[in-house]
Amino acid sequence: MQYIIMITIILGLAASDFVTGLIKAYISGDLNSTKMRKGGLNKITELIVMTVSCGLEIGIRYLGRYYESQVLADITGAVTAIIVFGYITIMEVISIFENYAEINPDTAAWIKKILEKLRK
């Protein structure tokens, strides 16, 4: 179940980033099908990477049973999935905030503070 939740969160963040990017492009008069296609493919790739990392975590856990190193396999697999999940989540949140700052310039000052903290 945890994998479904992780993938669902990534899916929601990717969709939110894509939509805020579309709104930003519309407002700035910079709608470009090439950028949209590239952004959409990027989001699909993120979902593939997250799915693969969840599958890798499951595979490592089951493989650990055969080599009598279950604890090590559990830790290794969980770290893999959590690192990928954390990286993609932070990357998407930063992108959504950047889009929002361009959509609503009045918020740019406080969003820049948040982005600086997230990037560190």
Backbone hydrogen bonds, N-H to C=O, Kabsch-Sander energy under -0.5 kcal/mol:
donor,donor_aa,acceptor,acceptor_aa,energy
5,I,1,M,-2.1
6,M,2,Q,-2.4
7,I,3,Y,-2.7
8,T,4,I,-2.4
9,I,5,I,-2.5
10,I,6,M,-2.3
11,L,7,I,-2.6
12,G,8,T,-2.6
13,L,9,I,-2.6
14,A,10,I,-2.8
15,A,11,L,-2.5
16,S,12,G,-2.4
17,D,13,L,-2.6
18,F,14,A,-2.4
19,V,15,A,-2.6
20,T,16,S,-2.8
21,G,17,D,-2.2
22,L,18,F,-2.1
23,I,19,V,-2.6
24,K,20,T,-2.5
25,A,21,G,-2.4
26,Y,22,L,-2.3
27,I,23,I,-2.7
28,S,24,K,-2.3
29,G,25,A,-0.6
29,G,26,Y,-0.7
30,D,25,A,-2.9
36,M,32,N,-2.3
37,R,33,S,-2.6
38,K,34,T,-2.5
39,G,35,K,-2.8
40,G,36,M,-2.7
41,L,37,R,-2.5
42,N,38,K,-2.2
43,K,39,G,-2.1
44,I,40,G,-2.2
45,T,41,L,-2.3
46,E,42,N,-2.1
47,L,43,K,-2.0
48,I,44,I,-2.1
49,V,45,T,-2.8
50,M,46,E,-2.5
51,T,47,L,-2.5
52,V,48,I,-2.8
53,S,49,V,-2.4
54,C,50,M,-2.1
55,G,51,T,-2.5
56,L,52,V,-2.8
57,E,53,S,-2.1
58,I,54,C,-2.1
59,G,55,G,-2.7
60,I,56,L,-3.0
61,R,57,E,-2.0
62,Y,58,I,-2.2
63,L,59,G,-2.5
64,G,60,I,-2.1
65,R,61,R,-0.7
65,R,62,Y,-0.6
66,Y,62,Y,-0.7
66,Y,63,L,-0.8
67,Y,63,L,-1.1
68,E,65,R,-0.6
69,S,64,G,-2.2
73,A,69,S,-2.4
74,D,70,Q,-2.6
75,I,71,V,-2.3
76,T,72,L,-2.7
77,G,73,A,-2.6
78,A,74,D,-2.3
79,V,75,I,-2.5
80,T,76,T,-2.0
81,A,77,G,-2.2
82,I,78,A,-2.8
83,I,79,V,-2.6
84,V,80,T,-2.0
85,F,81,A,-2.6
86,G,82,I,-3.0
87,Y,83,I,-2.6
88,I,84,V,-2.5
89,T,85,F,-2.5
90,I,86,G,-2.5
91,M,87,Y,-2.5
92,E,88,I,-2.5
93,V,89,T,-2.5
94,I,90,I,-2.4
95,S,91,M,-2.0
96,I,92,E,-2.6
97,F,93,V,-2.5
98,E,94,I,-2.5
99,N,95,S,-2.5
100,Y,96,I,-2.6
101,A,97,F,-2.4
102,E,98,E,-1.6
103,I,99,N,-2.2
104,N,100,Y,-2.8
107,T,104,N,-2.1
108,A,105,P,-1.3
111,I,107,T,-2.1
112,K,108,A,-2.3
113,K,109,A,-1.3
114,I,110,W,-1.7
115,L,111,I,-3.0
116,E,112,K,-2.2
117,K,113,K,-1.6
118,L,114,I,-2.5
119,R,115,L,-2.5
120,K,116,E,-1.0
